[in-house]
Every structure is written in C-alpha cells, then in structure tokens.
Amino acid sequence: MTSADGLFEIALIIALIALAAGQILSMARLVIGPTVADRILALDTMVINALGLIVVLGIYQGVKVYFEVALLVAMLGFVSTVALARFILRGDIIE
Amino acid sequence: MSLFLLVALPFFGALLPGIMNSAGRSACAGVTFTVSLAAFVGLLTNLPAILAGQTVMARIDWMPELGLNFTLMLDGLGFFFALLILGIGMLIIVYGRNYLSREDNMGEFFTYLLLFQGAMVGIVMSDNILLLLVFWELTSLASFLLIGYWKHLAEGRQGARMALTVTGMGGLSMIGGMLILGQIVGSYDLSVILQNREAIQADPMFLPALILILLGCFTKSAQFPFHFWLPHAMAAPTPVSAYLHSATMVKAGIFLMARMWPVFSGTPEWFYLVTSAGLITMVLGAVIALFKHDLKSLLAFSTVSHLGLITMLLGTGTAFGALAAVFHILNHATFKAALFMSAGIVDHEAHTRDIRRLGGLRHLMPVTFTIATVAALSMAGIPLLNGFLSKEMMLEEAHHTVLFGSHWLVPVMATVGSLFSAAYCFRFIGHTFLGPVRDDYPHKPHDPNAGMWLPPALLAVLVVVIGVAPFLVQDFVFLVAKAVMGDAAVLKTKYIKIWHGLTPALYMSLIAVFGGLAVLMLFKPLSKIWETTPRPEAKVIFEAMIAAFVRLSQVLTHPLHNGSFTRYAMIGVIAMIAAGYHAYATGTVAAPVRAIQSAGPVPIAGWAMLVAATCGLVIMHRQRLLALILIGIVGLMVSVGFVYLSAPDLAMTQFTVEVVTIILLLLALNFLPNQTPVESTTLRRTRDAVVSVAAGLATFGLAYHYLLRDFIDPSISEFHLANSYKGGGGTNVVNVILVDFRGFDTFGEIIVLGIAALLIYALTEALLNGPVRRRLLNRVPDQPRSGDMHPMMMVVVTRVIMPVVLLVGFYIFLRGHNEPGGGFIAGLIVSIAVVMQYMASGFSWASARLKYPYHGVIGAGVLVAGLTGIGSWFVGKPFLTSDFTYVRIPPFYKFELATAALFDLGVFLAVVGAVMLSLESFSRLARRADSAENEHPMDIDPSRAVSAEGSTDMKEGN
C-alpha cells in the first residue's frame, strides 16, 4: 500500500466519521426541536448527510452503483422536505 | 353449425343489446332476435344428423388434468331442449319488446336474457358434467338478474334472492354428487358415465351421489319441499316468467333427471325418491294453485304441479313413463308459455292480475280470450288439445304404478291432482274472461298490439295442431324418448293416439274433468275453508331460516372478527412466537458455523440512530406530524443501511417509497387532528407493550440464529444466480426474479395494486358524493394559512428538474434488466416527478394538463403485462415465457431486447397509475368550491405582471 492510498483511506474514514457525527447532531436537533420547522430542517440536513455517507461509502468500497442511489437521493430528497414545509404553512400540500 | 359456435353465440350476442340500446327499442330487440334466430337456424342444421340417430360431438381440452373438458354433445334429448329454449326464446323476445315500458332499460333486459339463453343451451349440450355444472350455476346467476330486473320492487329483489339461494344450494350439493359420480366411473364425460349403469348402481357411493344430484334437480325444478321459491320468482317481468319459469330453467332439473335416467332409473331408491316427490308436488301444487287469486301465482303453482307430474313419470322408470314425460315436457312448454304471456297481457292492459278484480274480459279482449282458453283447456286435459294426450298417458302410467305396495295410491293421487288441475284451469278461464263485464277495472282493457298476442297465438296453434294430429310430432317424441333411455329400456308402444278405447285412464280423465267443474262450482265455500285453515307460509319459514343462519355466523365470527386490528395482530404475533418457540424447544439446533463480525463506529452510529428514532416514534407517536418526521429518519437510515449492505436496488426502492409515503400521509393528515387521543386503558397498553417486546425479542433471536448458521437446505438463491442470465437474459437477478422467474406473481401483484388504487378512488368519490361532503366543505383550517399558494421558486425548480427526473426514470427503467433498477423503481420516480408539479402549481392546474386518466394508465399497464404474457402462447410456450435476443443497429453497440422488458413496462405503467390515482384521490377530498381555482402556474409571475401593465391580475396568496 502506498502512502497516498493510506492517506486517502484515512481521509475517507475521517469523512465518514464527520458525516456520522453530523448525522447524530442533526438528530439531536430533531429531537430537541423546539419548533416543527427546526425538526424539518434537521430532517433535511440528515438527508444531505445521508447523501454524503452514501457517496463516501461508494468511494470507499469502490462500487459505482452507489452513486446512482446518491443521485436519486439528491434529486428527490427535497420533495419530502418541501411537502412537510407546505403542510405546516398551508395544511394542504396540493392545492 | 359447430356446436361451440352454437353455445357461444348467445354469450357473444349478449354484448349487442347493450350497444344497440341507444339505437332504439326495436333495434335492440331486433338484434337480440337475430342472435337467437341465428342460433336456432344453426341448431336446425344439425337436424339431419339427429334424425339419423347420430350424436354430434365436439371437444376441446380445457383442463384435462381435472377431467374438465369443453366437450359438447348433441343428441335427440339435447336437440329437443335446445329447440324449446331457442324457439320459445324468440317468441319471448318479440313479446318482451312490446311488454317492457319506456322506463325499462331494454338493453339490460335482453343482455340478461341472452346470457340465460346461452347458459341453458350450454346445459343441454354439455357432455362433460363439470362443464354442465358451470352452465348450471350460470343459469342460476342469470335468472337472479332476470327475476330482480325491476330493482325498485322489493318483492323482485327478495324473490331473486330466494331463487338464487335455493337453486344455489341445490347446485352446491349437485357439485358433490357429480364429483362422486365422476369418481365412481373414472371419467367426467357423460357419454362414458351413461355406459356404466351397472358399475354405478353397484357402487356403495351410489345413494349419496343420487341424493345429492336429485337435490340439485329438485331445487331447480321446484319440487316439494323446495317448491316455494318459484311463486316468489313471479315478481319478475312476465316475459321472464314465461321463459324461465314455464319452458326453460325449471325444466333444467327435469332435463338432468332425463339425462341421468339410463344410469339411475330402475333402482328402488330412484323410484321411491323421485316418484313420491313428484306425486306430492303434483297434488300440492294443484291444490294451492286453485286458491291463488294472483294470475301469475296460480300459473306458478300450476307449473310446480306439472313439473311434479313430469318428475313422477320419470321416477316410474318405465319406457312408457319416459315417453309420456318427454311428450308432456313439449306440451307443457307450449301451453304454459302461452298462458303466462296471456296473463301478462291481462296485467299489461287491465293493470291488475288479481282474479277477484277481473272477469268479463271475453268481450273486451277477444283475441287474448281465445288464446288463453285454448291453452288453459289443454292444460285441463280436454280432448283434441295436446295436454289431453300426455295427461292421459300419465294416468295410464299411474294406473300401472305400485307405490309402497299399494295399487291405489298413485292412481288416486294422480286423479286428485288432475282434478284440481282441471279446476284451476276452469277458474282461470271462468273468473278472468267469462262472467259479466265490470266497470271497475283499474284500466280499461283491450287487446294489445299484434307483437304481444302473436307469440302466444303461435303457441296456441301448436297446442291445437299437436292435439288434433299427434302423428306429426310422434316420430320426434319417440326419438327424444329413445335418447333419454339409451340402452336402458325399450319402448313397446308404437303410436301416440287420441282414442285408446274405454281404458281406466279415460275414466280417470273423465272424473278429473267433471270433478274439476264440480269443485269450481263449490269454489266460494271451499275458498272460505282454505282461507281459515292455518298453513305454513314458506316465505316466513325461509326468512326465519336465513335469519337464523345469519345469527349463527355472527355468533361464530364476531368474537374472532371484531374489527380491532390490535387484536388480530396480537393473536397473530403470539401464535407465531409460540410456534417458533415450539420449533426451537423440540427441534435440534445446529452449532454456529460463522463468527460474529465486528462493526465499525459508523454502522454503530447508524444503528443507534435507527433505534433512537424508533424508540422516539413509540414515545411520541401521538404527535402525528412528529411521528411522520421520525418515520422519515427511519426510512432514510434503512436506505443507507441497504447501501452499506450492498443492496442498491432495495435502497432506491426504499427511498422512493419513503417520499411517496410521506406525501400520501401528509395528504391524509390534513383531515386528521394533530394529536391522537388516548383511547385504550393502561392495562391494555401494558398488554400490547409486553406482546410487542416479546415479538421484537423473538425476531432478534431468529435473526441472530440465522446470521451465525448456514441454511440446512441449499437456498433457492443459488438457482436464481445460476439461471438469471442463462434463462432470463439479465444479470440483475432481482429484476429477473420479478419479471421472469416469478413473473406470474408480479402480474398478480400489479393487478392487486391497480385494484387497491381504484378502491381508494371509489371510496373518496363515495365520500365526496355522500353526507360527508358538507362537512368537508365547511371545514375550517385549524391553523392560519401562510405563505404563497404556489411560490414561484418552487414552480421554477420543479419545472427545471422534471425532465431530468424523467430521464433518470427512463434510464433506470431501461437498465433494470442488467443493473439495479427496473419498472417498479422507475414508476415511483416518474410519479414523484409528476406529484412535484401538483404540489408546485396546484391540483386544477395540473389536472387540466393531464392527457390520460390514471385509471387508463393502470389498465394499460395490466394490459401490456398481460399481452406480453399471452404473446408467448403464439409460439406455443406457456403464459409469460420470456425470451431475449441481441440486436445490433449500426453504428450502435449491440443491445439486448427481452420480452421481459415489455412486461416491465406494464409494471411501470401500473405503478405510475396506481400511485398517482391514490394521491390524486386524497387530494381531491381537499378541493372546495370556494377555494380560488388557479389557472396560472404560479401566484406571482413577473412576466404576467409586465404584460398586464401592472394591473391587479396578480393573485393574492393570502
């Protein structure tokens, strides 16, 4: 194993741990609240973090298909956030 | 004409009246008549073969493994019945055209009529008894629809239900009898069964089979003690009564007894059961008929009585009895159909069919009077009319029949039956048509148009012709009787004659006719006695029995099925835990063969979050929105977990399903309070907690056990992995399993999905049209609305992203066969893309741009998948066999074409349709008349403001 590879792996592990920590912190925010808006924002952040986790996992394991999962999450992840937000603001999400 | 075509013609023809309904009533009746006529002519083309004594056969293997083949047979007996069914059918169609009023839906009526006709023709031409049963049940269903045709009449609905219940139960027992019979013989083909008389009669299961089959025949042909449904079926329109309840359906039981005659007759069991049932029915029906004041009720009981007569003749088991039975079937069909039609004419013109309010119609309706008199006198057994001939043959047969060791029983009963029969015939004529003209008819009666009286007149002519010149039909009747008997008996009689000399039968006949006249003279005092005698009312008993059965089923099912989902889940979970524990405690457990692997910090973090979210959900589930957000976390973490465990398809599916679920639940939450109230006691919740913790621990134990051990048997995954590319042409095993290995399951699943979506639609539609609508309209939002209705930013983002999402969906779909993806995921992705537009620009804006209704999309999906499956039939392969090939169109790289992809397209369409239909249905509930309908995609649109020169066109987002 060359030193570059080793460094790369360490970087990936750090990224993973950072993302996981971010995920845990977002979750804490979600539990604490205090308003529903905070919680929705926390959920949205969790989606972003999950996206990062999937991408890093893909690089780490060397599987390309994971990027497509990431693509889907990136493309559609905002839909549930928008729906939740609309629900709080308008009650009816399709009006 | 081919027998298949003959049977199929009425069924296919049944599609036409509905289509022709809008073309007018005559066109509708005309097309129905043409269908019947075509079948009739087709039947006649087989006449030469029948006259030559041949049996026409046709056969298609349907389910040979079950012994169920589409085998048709046309012999003398079948031909005779088919002739009656189609011939009288045509007369009924002409009559019905004129009988039904403008308010009645004629297309519906004739559709049912043709369905019934097809089923009847099917019964009499079936060679396979299982096939016969199918047609048998079809006649019950068609008659249910016909009897209940006037849906607004309670009697019609009740009568239809009663008829269906009684004949349906009989059909059920007949299925049992037929199966036993088939087991005895080893074949379900009638032609084989009829050859095995000795084997069947010697079998110990003979009696059960006989009783079960007779139950079917007796219920269908209204024999005592099942006779009660027929009079109640008279609530049907008169054409139905004339067709079903005189000439065809009630004769189906008789037909089957005649068909089975060679096998069953001659045994004492058959003789005692059939003869006594027939005899009782004959006398009972005749006596009751005399005292009925409703014309159709009178005729109904007289039909019961005559069916009893025929049954009794078949029961005697002699060749002469069979001959008389066949002849009487013919005669009864002619005069009884004519009588029913006359009664219908009276009802139609005088607006009543209560005999007490009629009388003196002779002068007002001379044509109807003539027809009805000829038919009724024939029924009474007056010489030179056809009823006399067969009735005398019956009396002759009765004279020779010894029942229960008595020489007197049968002749006396037969004479009494004939006597009352003559009496009610005379009453029918005398009290309806004779006597003084009255001035209090509900409606001034006069003869109807020719379309109504011609059909019964034709039958009346037949009555006279057969009565005067029996030799015209003699050969045919003998032929049919021979077909009934097969090799079981030989006819000794050569002729059907009017004058036999001074035989006992003639004396009995004379007693009957003059006795009948005498009884009519004494009608008033007799009627008084009858009215005061208490007698069981069949309808009351029947309803009480039904109510008792309903109570019994309630007692049995309510404790088990009380609607509480918690309870079902608890019972299910406890049962599963118990079974699992039993297996664990009594079976052997292999030693672990795998080591426990260590988990890194990141998976542990993910796991901890999953657990935390789940626990949080349990604690906070009463806050509905919060619960939904927590469910979002669970879904997200599960998706990431799938990725981590190398299952990208599952991750994609999980994620897209998650998005759709949140949207669906939010739409529903709009109508629900924010908090779930506490409804159950602490004790109950503790119980539920204990059960669910136990279930969780058991699942954990099972998973732990399996993760450390290999399967005992090689798992099926090996097969799938090995054959996925070889057999299915795809390298994505999951997709190949879905669309190929288990394609049939998937086909069923998309159908279920479609049905579920349609049900959601139907339920919301029902809500919107029901009393809930007012509450929905008056609903006040529980919190103030804020923000834009359709914010510009969201509109722009969703529009821009739409083509991208569609492209990704397309890509995922195409690639599905070899890489993770497929129709299901693609369907969800595309649905989300469309839902985004709904959310951004609103329901009405999006609906207005919708080209294809979602119902159609679902249907198209199921159709495409189904057609793909059927496609493999054309190359001689079983349903859903898939094939694939490689195609290279220069300059492209070669690519694969698989039929499975087409199937996947069906899955895709069904998923899109189902998801969108359910979302749209929920959203439709929130639509209110007062809410501002938007025609613009967004509330604030700078381009519009500029073009309108800053007018107040901009909508307020309030």
Interface residues (C-beta under 8 A of the other chain):
Chain A: L16 I17 A20 A21 Q23 I24 M27 L30 V31 V36 R39 I40 L43 M46 V47 A50 L53 I54 L57 G58 Q61 V63 V65 Y66 E68 V69 L71 L72 V73 M75 L76 G77 V79 S80 V82 A83 L84 R86 F87 I88 L89 R90 G91 D92 I93 I94 E95
Chain B: P601 V602 A605 G606 A608 M609 A612 A613 G616 L625 L626 L628 I629 L630 G632 I633 L636 M637 S639 V640 V643 Y644 S646 P648 A651 M652 F655 T656 E658 V659 I662 I663 L666 L667 L669 N670 P781 D782 Q783 R785 S786 G787 M789 M794 I801 V804 V805 V808 I812 E819 P820 I829 I832 V835 M836 Y838 M839 G842 F843 L919 S923 A926 S931
